[in-house]
Structures are given as C-alpha cells and as structure tokens.
Amino acid sequence: MRSVQHTGGEPTHGFDVVVVGEALVDIVVSPKGTMQHPGGSPANVAYGLGRLRVATGLLTSIGDDHYAATIEKHLRGAGVRLLPGSQVPGGTATARAILASDGSAQYDFDIRWDLPRITPSTLPKILHTGSIATFLSPGASVVRELLEQSHQRCTVTYDPNIRPALVGSHAEALGIFEELLPYTEVVKLSDEDARWLYPRLTLEEISQRILRLGPALVAVTRGAEGSLLSTGAAQVAVPSVRSEVVDTIGAGDSYMSALIYGLLMRGADGLAPSVLESLGRMAAKAAAITVRRAGANPPTSDELQADLPEHQPVAP
C-alpha cells in the first residue's frame, strides 16, 4: 500500500461540490462491438456536475497509464479538476460492461482503491461520495473519516450504487451503508440497490428506515416507474421521462448530478414537497437525456434547460 498523505484546506478551495470516489474506464461489450468510456459512478457524477457548470473537484485514485490520461482529459473537458493525491504510479481501474439487448449492463471490475487522508480546513457547499469507494478497503476508511470530519460543516450526499461482487457479504455491506448514514443529509439509491440491501421491505419502508438513521432526504429511482423522494414530513412520487434507450450506463449518475445541482439551486423552501417535485423532475430529465446516447454522457446545462418545459426552468 502506498503511503498516506495529509493535506490541509487547499484541495477543496473554490469548489461548490467535491466528489470523492473511484474513476475508471468502462470497457463496453455489445452486439455492435467493443468501446471504451471513462467511468466510475463518482467520476460520472463529477463529470455530470461539470457539464452543468458547477465548480467541481474530484478526489480519486488513478494511475499513470493511458487509461488515466483518458480519464483526466475527459474530466478536464467538463471543467472538473482532480484534487492533489488523485494520481499515483501504476495501473488505472477498469470495469467491463456487457450489454444485454435491452441496454442493461452486467459488470466485471478490476479495481484497487486507496486514498490520501485529507483534513480539510475549508469545505465545499456539497460533498458527494458513493459506490465502490465507500465499501472497498483500504480507501473506504478514508472516505468515512472525511464524512465524519465534514458532515456538520457542509451537505453530504451519498449514492451506494451497490456492486455485489465488490462489497463483501450482504451483512458487511449493509453494516457499512448504515454506519455512513448518520454523516449524510441526502441519500440516493436505485430500487435494485434498495431491495438488495433490504429484501424484506417495500421501497416506502426502506426510505423510512434510512431516514430514521440520519438523512433528511432519500431518493429512490425506479427506472421507467420514476422516482420516490421522501423526507420525514413528505413523500413525492415523480414520473420518469419517456426516452428511447440506447443504454442505461450512467443514467443513475446523471440523476445524481442533477439532484445535487438542484440542491445547490434550491431557495429558502428547504425540502418542501414542491421542492422535492422540482428536484425529482429535473433529475429525471437528466437521466432521460443520458439514456438516449451511448455511455455515461450526461446533459449540459443548456441541454437540460432546453429539454424542460418553459414553465419548469432548472434555475432562476
């Protein structure tokens, strides 16, 4: 294992959002052939935020090979900056995605996850993490420490994005997930993740269980059935947006990016039902745009604005 670095407030300075988590290259195998795309759920979220013109930094772990260069160029194209300590000698993680005829994907990962320890003196407005980064040692312990240090000074958002082959046993994964919840304000998860974590509960019951453990908002995405946004005081069902599906890669990450964007833009109404509906509607639009094209290719702010009805603007 490489040595750990201790840094101060420099890495988070000037960002509205800092994303912490894995960046990798998706090798996509489909009936049409094999393609390569930069990916990794946290990196996709960061890229989606950059496309929405949000000042975003990414703390990750990539190597010094051609895959790393591809990832860095990709992120830089959206204005996302890699934080110090994100690049180390060695190879970069990959995920092989095998697409079915309906566009759904099955994954095979080659990933190692470690991070420098950071004790920030300043924080962004929102700190986001999730996926493999919160479960895979040794980096997962660093992520948890960062959430512990940060959650009372900024909004923390979390998407577990469960990968059963990488998160250990069900009991281990559920324990890690629930241990992180007190340090988060917003949790987003797919219905597949929710049912894997809590196979005996309904989605509504799962949302309420998560809320009791600390978060203020839980968003459960349900594919074509839309999403369910819940707080301690309200629950809002938001329909999906009809879209021709090329593949579903990155759809959930685009939803997450747009949800974070909406949280940054919300006014004084907090998490009122009208705010939940607006957040869910905007995130659904972002996901619908993403599935229309290959790979994790989220909308720009102009595309998202153009795809919304005129009476439902993204931001003031």
Backbone torsions as a table, in degrees:
resi	resn	phi	psi	omega
1	MET	NA	140.7	-180.0
2	ARG	-75.3	161.1	-178.8
3	SER	-69.6	154.0	-178.7
4	VAL	-91.7	144.3	179.3
5	GLN	-108.1	145.7	176.0
6	HIS	-116.2	123.1	-179.4
7	THR	-127.2	167.5	-179.1
8	GLY	-100.6	-140.5	-173.1
9	GLY	-79.5	-10.6	-174.9
10	GLU	-51.1	-44.9	-173.1
11	PRO	-62.2	-27.6	-175.8
12	THR	-100.0	-1.2	-174.9
13	HIS	-66.2	128.9	173.2
14	GLY	86.1	4.2	-179.7
15	PHE	-104.0	142.2	169.6
16	ASP	-80.1	-34.8	179.7
17	VAL	-134.6	136.1	168.1
18	VAL	-117.6	128.0	178.0
19	VAL	-106.0	135.2	179.9
20	VAL	-120.8	119.3	178.4
21	GLY	160.9	-177.0	-170.2
22	GLU	-72.7	147.2	169.0
23	ALA	-125.8	135.0	-177.0
24	LEU	-151.6	-178.3	176.4
25	VAL	-112.0	123.5	174.0
26	ASP	-82.7	124.0	172.8
27	ILE	-102.4	105.9	-170.0
28	VAL	-98.4	119.9	179.5
29	VAL	-108.0	121.0	-179.2
30	SER	-138.9	171.2	176.7
31	PRO	-57.3	-20.5	-178.9
32	LYS	-88.1	-6.0	-179.4
33	GLY	129.4	-164.7	-178.0
34	THR	-117.7	131.3	177.6
35	MET	-130.9	159.1	178.6
36	GLN	-120.4	133.7	178.3
37	HIS	-134.3	139.3	167.9
38	PRO	-59.2	140.9	-176.8
39	GLY	-157.7	-150.5	-169.3
40	GLY	94.9	125.2	-173.0
41	SER	-53.1	-51.0	179.7
42	PRO	-61.7	-41.2	178.1
43	ALA	-63.6	-38.2	176.3
44	ASN	-62.1	-41.1	178.3
45	VAL	-63.2	-44.5	178.2
46	ALA	-60.9	-44.8	179.3
47	TYR	-61.9	-43.4	178.1
48	GLY	-60.9	-39.2	177.3
49	LEU	-66.3	-41.3	177.0
50	GLY	-59.9	-41.2	178.4
51	ARG	-63.9	-25.8	176.9
52	LEU	-89.6	12.9	176.3
53	ARG	64.9	34.1	174.2
54	VAL	-97.5	130.7	177.8
55	ALA	-66.2	109.3	-168.3
56	THR	-130.2	136.4	172.1
57	GLY	-117.2	150.9	179.4
58	LEU	-125.0	124.0	171.0
59	LEU	-101.0	114.7	-173.5
60	THR	-144.2	-164.9	176.1
61	SER	-142.9	106.5	176.5
62	ILE	-126.3	163.4	-177.5
63	GLY	-90.3	-152.8	179.4
64	ASP	-123.2	28.2	-178.7
65	ASP	-98.7	-173.4	-177.7
66	HIS	-68.3	-27.9	175.7
67	TYR	-63.6	-42.2	179.2
68	ALA	-61.8	-42.3	179.0
69	ALA	-62.3	-37.9	177.5
70	THR	-63.7	-44.1	180.0
71	ILE	-63.7	-46.7	-177.5
72	GLU	-63.0	-42.6	178.2
73	LYS	-62.9	-42.0	178.8
74	HIS	-59.6	-49.3	-179.2
75	LEU	-66.1	-42.3	-179.9
76	ARG	-61.6	-32.2	178.6
77	GLY	-63.6	-23.1	176.5
78	ALA	-100.1	3.8	179.5
79	GLY	85.0	11.5	179.9
80	VAL	-85.9	133.5	-179.8
81	ARG	-104.7	134.5	172.1
82	LEU	-75.6	134.8	179.3
83	LEU	-81.9	155.7	178.9
84	PRO	-54.7	139.9	-178.8
85	GLY	91.6	-3.3	-176.0
86	SER	-79.3	-16.9	-176.4
87	GLN	-121.2	128.0	-177.9
88	VAL	-135.7	161.3	177.7
89	PRO	-61.5	144.9	177.0
90	GLY	124.2	-169.3	-177.8
91	GLY	-86.3	162.6	178.9
92	THR	-105.3	143.2	-177.2
93	ALA	-63.4	150.4	175.8
94	THR	-132.4	157.3	173.5
95	ALA	-135.7	120.4	177.2
96	ARG	-90.3	119.9	-179.1
97	ALA	-108.6	122.7	177.3
98	ILE	-104.8	115.7	-174.4
99	LEU	-86.8	135.8	172.3
100	ALA	-85.9	173.8	-177.4
101	SER	-64.4	-24.5	179.5
102	ASP	-88.1	3.4	178.3
103	GLY	92.5	-9.3	178.3
104	SER	-71.0	159.2	-172.5
105	ALA	-126.9	142.0	169.3
106	GLN	-113.0	138.7	-170.5
107	TYR	-116.4	148.1	170.9
108	ASP	-130.9	120.9	-170.4
109	PHE	-106.3	144.9	167.4
110	ASP	-126.1	94.8	-170.9
111	ILE	-144.5	140.4	168.7
112	ARG	-123.4	141.7	-171.1
113	TRP	-133.1	113.4	176.1
114	ASP	-143.5	157.4	-176.4
115	LEU	-145.8	151.8	168.5
116	PRO	-73.2	145.9	176.8
117	ARG	-79.6	135.4	-178.2
118	ILE	-125.6	131.7	173.3
119	THR	-115.7	90.0	-172.7
120	PRO	-74.3	137.8	173.5
121	SER	-91.5	-23.5	172.8
122	THR	-127.1	153.5	-175.8
123	LEU	-132.0	157.1	174.6
124	PRO	-74.6	176.4	175.3
125	LYS	-66.5	-39.4	-179.5
126	ILE	-132.0	133.9	173.2
127	LEU	-112.5	122.3	-178.9
128	HIS	-116.0	142.1	173.1
129	THR	-147.5	174.9	177.3
130	GLY	160.3	-176.3	173.3
131	SER	64.0	-147.1	-174.9
132	ILE	-55.6	-33.9	-175.6
133	ALA	-58.5	-26.2	-177.7
134	THR	-93.2	-5.1	-177.2
135	PHE	-117.9	-30.1	-169.7
136	LEU	-92.4	123.2	177.4
137	SER	-78.0	154.5	2.3
138	PRO	-87.3	-9.9	-174.0
139	GLY	-65.2	-27.0	-177.0
140	ALA	-60.3	-34.9	179.7
141	SER	-67.6	-33.4	177.5
142	VAL	-68.2	-40.8	177.6
143	VAL	-60.7	-45.3	179.8
144	ARG	-61.2	-43.9	178.7
145	GLU	-59.0	-40.9	-179.8
146	LEU	-64.5	-40.6	177.8
147	LEU	-65.8	-40.7	178.4
148	GLU	-59.7	-41.2	-178.8
149	GLN	-71.7	-27.6	-164.6
150	SER	-106.9	-23.3	-164.3
151	HIS	-65.0	-23.8	179.1
152	GLN	-87.0	-5.7	-177.0
153	ARG	-117.2	-6.2	174.2
154	CYS	-156.4	167.6	177.1
155	THR	-77.6	129.0	178.2
156	VAL	-109.2	126.9	176.1
157	THR	-114.6	150.8	-170.7
158	TYR	-147.2	130.2	173.5
159	ASP	-126.7	107.0	-175.6
160	PRO	-65.0	-29.6	174.6
161	ASN	41.6	61.5	-169.7
162	ILE	-59.2	130.0	170.6
163	ARG	-117.8	94.5	-171.6
164	PRO	-51.8	-33.9	-177.9
165	ALA	-69.3	-14.6	-173.1
166	LEU	-118.2	-6.7	-171.7
167	VAL	-103.2	8.0	-179.2
168	GLY	81.0	-158.7	-179.4
169	SER	-70.5	163.7	177.4
170	HIS	-58.2	-45.0	-178.1
171	ALA	-61.6	-42.7	178.9
172	GLU	-63.0	-46.9	-177.7
173	ALA	-64.8	-43.6	179.1
174	LEU	-62.0	-40.5	178.3
175	GLY	-62.1	-45.4	178.7
176	ILE	-62.8	-45.7	179.8
177	PHE	-57.2	-50.0	-176.2
178	GLU	-71.3	-28.5	176.8
179	GLU	-67.7	-27.1	179.6
180	LEU	-83.0	-21.8	-172.6
181	LEU	-59.4	-37.3	178.5
182	PRO	-62.5	-17.2	-179.1
183	TYR	-98.9	10.7	-177.6
184	THR	-121.0	153.3	174.9
185	GLU	-106.9	-33.9	-178.4
186	VAL	-128.9	128.0	176.4
187	VAL	-121.2	128.9	174.4
188	LYS	-119.5	133.3	176.3
189	LEU	-149.8	153.7	178.2
190	SER	-78.1	162.3	176.9
191	ASP	-63.1	-33.4	176.8
192	GLU	-62.6	-44.9	177.5
193	ASP	-61.9	-45.0	-177.5
194	ALA	-60.7	-44.4	-178.1
195	ARG	-73.7	-28.9	175.4
196	TRP	-67.9	-42.3	-179.6
197	LEU	-70.2	-40.2	-174.4
198	TYR	-130.5	73.2	-172.1
199	PRO	-65.7	-16.3	-176.4
200	ARG	-100.3	0.6	-176.1
201	LEU	-112.5	154.0	171.6
202	THR	-77.2	165.8	179.3
203	LEU	-61.3	-38.1	178.3
204	GLU	-63.9	-43.0	179.0
205	GLU	-66.4	-36.9	178.0
206	ILE	-63.3	-44.9	178.8
207	SER	-58.5	-44.4	-178.5
208	GLN	-67.3	-37.8	177.7
209	ARG	-62.2	-45.1	-179.8
210	ILE	-63.0	-43.0	179.5
211	LEU	-60.3	-38.2	-179.6
212	ARG	-65.4	-20.7	-177.8
213	LEU	-91.9	2.8	172.7
214	GLY	140.7	-44.8	-176.2
215	PRO	-62.1	156.0	177.1
216	ALA	-94.1	-23.0	-177.9
217	LEU	-141.3	133.4	173.7
218	VAL	-123.2	126.1	176.3
219	ALA	-115.3	122.2	177.8
220	VAL	-112.2	119.0	178.1
221	THR	-88.0	142.2	-174.2
222	ARG	-128.6	31.4	178.4
223	GLY	59.9	-128.4	-177.4
224	ALA	-65.8	-15.7	179.7
225	GLU	-87.3	2.9	177.1
226	GLY	90.2	-153.7	-178.3
227	SER	-137.4	159.4	-178.7
228	LEU	-121.8	117.4	-179.8
229	LEU	-110.2	125.7	-173.3
230	SER	-130.2	140.0	168.5
231	THR	-125.3	-178.5	177.1
232	GLY	-67.0	-18.0	-175.4
233	ALA	-112.1	-15.7	-173.4
234	ALA	-152.9	158.5	174.4
235	GLN	-140.7	127.3	-175.0
236	VAL	-126.1	127.4	174.6
237	ALA	-97.2	124.3	-178.2
238	VAL	-113.2	125.2	-179.3
239	PRO	-68.7	156.5	174.3
240	SER	-76.2	170.2	177.6
241	VAL	-106.8	126.4	-179.5
242	ARG	-60.7	135.3	-178.4
243	SER	-158.3	142.9	173.3
244	GLU	-73.1	128.5	-172.3
245	VAL	-96.7	119.2	169.3
246	VAL	-86.3	-53.7	166.9
247	ASP	-157.8	167.1	-176.3
248	THR	-100.1	7.5	-179.0
249	ILE	-61.4	125.4	176.7
250	GLY	82.3	-1.2	-177.5
251	ALA	-63.4	-46.1	179.0
252	GLY	-65.0	-34.1	178.3
253	ASP	-70.3	-37.0	175.8
254	SER	-64.9	-39.9	175.1
255	TYR	-57.7	-46.2	-178.5
256	MET	-63.4	-43.7	179.2
257	SER	-58.8	-46.1	-178.7
258	ALA	-68.3	-33.4	176.5
259	LEU	-64.3	-44.9	177.1
260	ILE	-62.3	-43.1	177.7
261	TYR	-57.6	-44.5	178.5
262	GLY	-63.6	-38.1	178.1
263	LEU	-63.4	-37.5	176.9
264	LEU	-65.3	-33.2	-174.0
265	MET	-89.7	-12.8	-174.7
266	ARG	-64.2	151.1	-178.1
267	GLY	-93.0	-142.1	-174.1
268	ALA	-82.7	-0.6	-176.7
269	ASP	-82.5	-0.8	175.2
270	GLY	61.5	-118.1	-179.1
271	LEU	-120.5	41.7	175.3
272	ALA	-63.0	157.7	-179.6
273	PRO	-52.9	-37.3	178.9
274	SER	-65.3	-34.1	177.6
275	VAL	-69.8	-42.6	177.5
276	LEU	-58.4	-43.8	179.6
277	GLU	-62.9	-43.1	179.4
278	SER	-64.1	-43.5	178.5
279	LEU	-61.4	-47.1	-178.2
280	GLY	-66.2	-38.3	-179.7
281	ARG	-65.7	-44.2	-180.0
282	MET	-66.1	-42.0	179.5
283	ALA	-65.6	-37.7	178.0
284	ALA	-64.1	-38.8	177.2
285	LYS	-62.4	-43.0	-179.7
286	ALA	-62.5	-42.9	179.0
287	ALA	-64.6	-40.5	-179.1
288	ALA	-64.2	-38.9	177.5
289	ILE	-65.4	-39.7	-176.9
290	THR	-65.4	-41.2	-176.2
291	VAL	-72.3	-12.0	178.4
292	ARG	-74.0	-13.9	-175.5
293	ARG	-134.8	161.4	-172.1
294	ALA	-72.3	142.9	174.9
295	GLY	73.5	-176.7	179.5
296	ALA	-80.9	85.6	-173.5
297	ASN	-124.8	80.4	-173.6
298	PRO	-75.2	165.5	-178.3
299	PRO	-74.6	154.1	166.6
300	THR	-78.7	169.4	177.6
301	SER	-63.0	-36.8	178.4
302	ASP	-65.8	-41.5	179.1
303	GLU	-65.6	-41.6	-180.0
304	LEU	-65.7	-42.6	178.3
305	GLN	-62.8	-42.7	-178.8
306	ALA	-67.5	-27.5	-176.5
307	ASP	-86.3	-5.4	177.1
308	LEU	-97.3	144.3	174.3
309	PRO	-56.6	151.6	-174.6
310	GLU	-60.5	-30.1	-177.8
311	HIS	-86.5	6.1	179.3
312	GLN	-127.4	64.0	-176.4
313	PRO	-66.6	152.2	178.4
314	VAL	-67.2	-43.3	-174.8
315	ALA	-146.2	158.6	178.5
316	PRO	-58.9	NA	NA
